[in-house]
Amino acid sequence: MLRADKTHKTRKTQRCASVKACRHILAIEGMSRDAIVALLDKAQSYVGGDSGKRRRLSVLEGYSVINLFFENSTRTRTSFEMAAKRLGANVVNMSVATSSIKKGETLLDTAATLNAMDTDVLVVRHPCSGAVVLLAEKMTCPVINGGDGAHEHPTQALIDALTIRSRKGRLSGLKVVICGDVKHSRVARSNIHLLNTMQAEVHIVAPYTLVPSGIDELGVRVHHDMHTGLRDADVIMMLRIQKERIHGAYVSSPREYYHFFGLDRKKFAVAKDDAVIMHPGPMDRGVEIDSELADDIDRSLIHQQVEVGVAVRMACLQTVMES
């Protein structure tokens, strides 16, 4: 357990004498299987018990965690805030809308300001791919990526992995199908990297217009028909259409999209008898998923994904501070 005494600033300075010495969580790509399993195991220890749900711990007592979100988020920011507080940390939620950033301050100037404040951990969400990595290069504290553009969302992939492992008992050998707007989804990319590392069989189902270029290099099988792609699936991950990142017409209409690519009972029937449904949220019911399936307590793991979110982020915060 970390000690919250006067020496923690000295230890941080020594640990981060160079930027490369800091342990960040910026992406799943490049993360080893052992590192993934260690994070999942640590998160599992916080799931369900008093330590993870109610009792405030002192693991990060005396440390400061800043949530710097350039994009609006309810689930991710609140989850990180709860995780930090349950570990005993002091939490600051920076409002970009009223900060110097909104007045024209550059990202690098922001990094210099946060370094001067002696920040212990920085959690960042940004609409531009690569922005969090750039910021991490200039920070003297660990940085956790809360989602950057269409690049990656590493903690969400860890949440999804823990949810699957808790239900299925494993990740390796499972057929996991990711359906929807893969082109603009950072969640899809992080999940693809993680599932491949854990030796799952990854498929995607999407319209031609929502499949990213170079998808073959990611080691997935691509389908453009739900009935074909979902056949014998163990896990089905639905994604919403990322309207905020789309410029132009990628789908003809929500109604037509649901007809061909929305998950309903008929399409779901070709999956395995014990197949489960996931969605990172927020859901657009009646567009990518039928409400009846989304709320099916026997098949849907959507609620469980939210439940384990705090535990996973507790594990990530503790891990970067112990590195």
C-alpha positions in Angstrom: 0.0 0.0 0.0 1.2 3.5 -0.8 2.1 5.8 2.2 0.7 9.3 2.2 3.5 11.1 3.8 5.9 13.9 2.9 8.2 11.7 0.9 5.6 10.9 -1.7 6.5 14.0 -3.8 10.2 13.0 -3.6 9.4 9.5 -4.8 7.3 10.9 -7.6 10.1 13.2 -8.7 12.6 10.4 -8.7 10.2 8.1 -10.5 9.5 10.7 -13.2 13.0 12.1 -13.5 12.4 11.5 -17.2 9.0 11.4 -18.9 9.6 7.8 -20.0 10.0 6.7 -16.3 6.3 7.5 -15.7 3.9 4.6 -16.2 1.0 5.7 -18.1 -2.1 3.9 -19.4 -2.6 5.4 -22.8 -3.6 2.5 -25.0 -4.2 -1.2 -25.0 -2.1 -1.6 -28.2 1.3 -2.7 -27.1 0.2 -3.8 -23.6 1.3 -7.3 -22.7 -1.0 -10.2 -21.8 0.6 -10.2 -18.3 -0.1 -6.5 -17.8 -3.7 -7.0 -18.9 -4.3 -9.9 -16.6 -2.7 -8.1 -13.6 -5.0 -5.1 -14.1 -8.1 -7.4 -14.4 -7.1 -9.4 -11.3 -6.5 -6.2 -9.3 -9.9 -4.9 -10.5 -11.6 -8.1 -9.6 -10.4 -7.7 -6.0 -12.4 -4.5 -5.8 -15.6 -5.9 -7.3 -18.5 -6.7 -5.0 -16.7 -6.4 -1.6 -16.9 -3.7 0.9 -13.5 -2.4 -0.1 -14.7 -1.7 -3.6 -18.3 -0.6 -3.0 -18.5 1.3 0.3 -15.5 1.6 2.5 -13.1 4.5 1.7 -9.6 3.1 1.5 -6.3 4.9 2.2 -4.3 3.6 -0.8 -4.1 7.0 -2.4 -4.5 9.1 0.7 -2.8 12.5 0.3 -2.5 12.2 -3.5 -4.3 14.3 -6.1 -6.2 13.1 -9.2 -7.2 15.6 -11.8 -9.9 14.8 -14.3 -9.3 16.9 -17.4 -12.1 16.2 -19.9 -12.2 18.1 -23.2 -15.3 16.2 -24.1 -18.5 15.7 -22.1 -18.8 12.4 -20.3 -21.1 11.2 -17.6 -20.0 7.6 -17.1 -16.3 7.9 -17.5 -15.6 11.0 -15.5 -18.0 10.0 -12.7 -16.5 6.5 -12.6 -12.9 7.9 -12.3 -14.0 10.4 -9.7 -15.7 7.6 -7.6 -12.7 5.3 -8.1 -10.2 8.0 -6.9 -12.3 8.9 -3.9 -12.7 5.3 -2.8 -9.0 5.0 -2.8 -8.7 8.0 -0.6 -7.4 10.5 -3.2 -8.3 14.2 -3.5 -10.1 14.7 -6.8 -10.3 17.9 -9.0 -12.7 18.0 -12.0 -11.4 20.7 -14.3 -14.0 22.4 -16.4 -12.6 23.0 -19.8 -15.5 25.3 -20.7 -14.5 27.8 -18.0 -10.7 27.3 -18.0 -7.8 29.0 -19.7 -7.9 26.3 -22.3 -11.2 27.8 -23.6 -9.4 31.2 -23.7 -6.8 29.9 -26.1 -4.2 28.2 -23.9 -2.3 25.5 -25.7 -2.2 21.9 -24.6 1.5 22.2 -23.8 0.9 25.3 -21.7 -1.8 23.3 -19.9 0.8 20.5 -19.2 3.2 23.1 -17.8 0.5 24.5 -15.5 -0.5 21.1 -14.2 3.1 20.1 -13.6 3.6 23.3 -11.6 0.6 22.3 -9.5 2.5 19.0 -8.6 -0.4 16.8 -9.9 -0.1 13.1 -8.9 -2.3 11.5 -11.6 -4.0 13.1 -14.6 -7.0 11.5 -16.3 -7.6 13.0 -19.8 -10.4 12.7 -22.4 -9.9 14.6 -25.7 -11.7 14.7 -29.0 -8.4 14.5 -31.0 -6.6 11.2 -31.5 -3.1 11.4 -30.1 -3.7 14.4 -27.9 -3.5 12.4 -24.7 -0.2 10.9 -25.8 1.2 14.3 -26.6 0.1 15.6 -23.2 1.7 12.6 -21.4 5.0 13.3 -23.0 5.1 16.6 -21.2 3.7 15.6 -17.9 5.8 14.6 -14.9 3.0 12.4 -13.4 1.2 9.3 -14.7 -1.5 9.9 -17.3 -4.5 7.7 -17.9 -6.3 8.0 -21.2 -10.1 8.4 -20.7 -10.6 8.3 -24.5 -8.9 10.2 -27.3 -10.8 10.8 -30.6 -11.3 7.7 -32.6 -8.0 6.3 -31.3 -8.4 4.3 -28.0 -10.3 4.0 -24.8 -8.2 1.6 -22.8 -10.1 1.5 -19.5 -13.4 0.7 -21.3 -11.7 -2.3 -23.0 -10.5 -3.5 -19.6 -14.1 -3.1 -18.2 -15.5 -5.1 -21.1 -12.8 -7.8 -20.6 -13.5 -8.1 -16.9 -17.2 -8.3 -17.6 -16.7 -11.1 -20.1 -14.3 -13.0 -17.9 -16.6 -12.8 -14.9 -19.5 -14.3 -17.0 -17.6 -16.8 -19.2 -14.6 -17.6 -17.0 -12.2 -16.8 -19.8 -11.4 -14.7 -22.8 -9.3 -17.0 -24.9 -11.1 -19.0 -27.6 -14.4 -17.0 -27.4 -16.0 -15.6 -30.5 -16.6 -12.0 -29.9 -18.4 -9.9 -32.5 -18.3 -6.1 -32.5 -21.1 -4.6 -34.4 -21.8 -1.0 -35.6 -19.7 2.1 -36.1 -16.3 0.6 -35.9 -14.8 3.3 -38.1 -15.2 6.0 -35.5 -15.1 4.0 -32.3 -12.2 4.1 -29.9 -13.9 1.5 -27.8 -13.8 -0.9 -30.8 -10.1 -0.4 -31.4 -9.1 -0.9 -27.7 -11.3 -4.0 -27.5 -9.8 -5.5 -30.7 -6.3 -5.0 -29.4 -7.1 -6.5 -26.0 -9.1 -9.5 -27.3 -6.4 -10.4 -29.9 -3.8 -10.3 -27.1 -6.0 -12.5 -25.0 -6.4 -14.9 -28.0 -10.1 -14.4 -28.5 -11.6 -14.7 -32.1 -12.6 -11.2 -33.1 -15.2 -10.5 -35.8 -16.8 -7.2 -36.8 -20.1 -6.5 -38.5 -20.7 -3.1 -40.0 -21.9 -1.4 -43.2 -19.1 -0.8 -45.8 -19.1 2.9 -44.9 -18.4 2.2 -41.2 -15.5 -0.1 -41.6 -12.1 1.6 -41.1 -9.4 1.4 -43.7 -6.7 -1.1 -42.8 -9.0 -3.1 -40.6 -7.4 -6.3 -42.0 -4.2 -5.4 -40.2 -5.9 -5.5 -36.9 -6.5 -9.3 -37.1 -10.3 -9.4 -37.3 -12.8 -11.0 -39.6 -15.1 -8.6 -41.4 -18.8 -9.2 -42.2 -21.4 -6.9 -43.7 -24.4 -9.1 -42.8 -25.6 -9.6 -39.2 -26.8 -13.1 -39.7 -23.5 -14.3 -41.0 -21.3 -12.4 -38.6 -23.3 -13.3 -35.4 -23.5 -17.0 -36.1 -22.2 -19.0 -33.1 -21.1 -15.9 -31.3 -20.3 -16.1 -27.6 -20.3 -12.3 -27.0 -21.9 -9.6 -29.1 -20.7 -6.0 -28.5 -23.0 -3.3 -30.0 -21.7 0.2 -30.8 -23.7 3.4 -31.3 -23.2 5.5 -34.4 -20.7 8.2 -33.4 -22.6 11.1 -34.8 -20.3 13.7 -33.2 -17.4 12.3 -35.2 -19.2 11.8 -38.5 -19.0 14.4 -41.3 -21.2 13.3 -44.2 -23.7 10.6 -44.8 -22.5 7.2 -43.6 -26.0 5.6 -43.2 -29.1 6.3 -45.1 -31.5 6.6 -42.1 -31.7 5.3 -38.5 -34.7 3.2 -39.5 -32.9 1.5 -42.4 -29.8 1.1 -40.2 -31.8 -0.7 -37.6 -33.4 -3.0 -40.2 -30.0 -4.3 -41.4 -27.6 -3.7 -38.4 -29.8 -3.3 -35.3 -29.7 -6.2 -32.9 -33.1 -7.8 -32.5 -34.4 -11.2 -31.4 -34.3 -12.6 -35.0 -30.6 -11.7 -35.6 -29.6 -12.7 -32.1 -31.1 -16.2 -32.5 -28.1 -17.3 -34.7 -25.7 -16.7 -31.8 -24.9 -19.5 -29.3 -27.6 -20.4 -26.8 -25.6 -18.9 -24.0 -24.4 -15.8 -25.9 -24.4 -12.4 -24.1 -24.9 -8.9 -25.2 -22.8 -5.8 -24.3 -22.8 -2.1 -25.0 -20.4 0.6 -23.7 -23.1 3.2 -23.7 -24.8 5.5 -24.2 -27.3 3.4 -26.1 -29.5 4.6 -28.9 -32.4 2.2 -28.5 -34.2 1.3 -31.6 -31.2 2.2 -33.8 -28.4 -0.3 -32.8 -30.3 -2.4 -30.3 -33.8 -3.4 -29.4 -34.9 -2.3 -25.9 -36.2 -5.8 -25.0 -32.7 -7.3 -25.6 -30.9 -4.4 -23.9 -32.9 -5.0 -20.8 -32.9 -8.8 -20.9 -31.4 -9.7 -17.5 -30.4 -13.2 -18.7 -28.6 -12.1 -21.8 -27.5 -8.5 -21.4 -24.3 -7.6 -19.5 -24.8 -3.9 -20.0 -25.6 -3.2 -16.3 -22.6 -5.3 -15.2 -20.3 -3.2 -17.4 -21.3 -0.1 -15.5 -20.9 -2.0 -12.2 -17.3 -3.0 -12.7 -16.3 0.3 -14.2 -15.3 1.9 -10.9 -13.3 -1.2 -9.8 -11.4 -1.2 -13.1 -10.5 2.4 -12.7 -9.5 1.9 -9.1 -7.1 -0.7 -10.4 -5.7 1.6 -13.0 -5.2 4.5 -10.6 -3.4 2.2 -8.1 -1.3 0.6 -10.7 0.1 3.9 -12.2 0.9 5.2 -8.7 2.7 2.1 -7.7 4.9 2.0 -10.8 
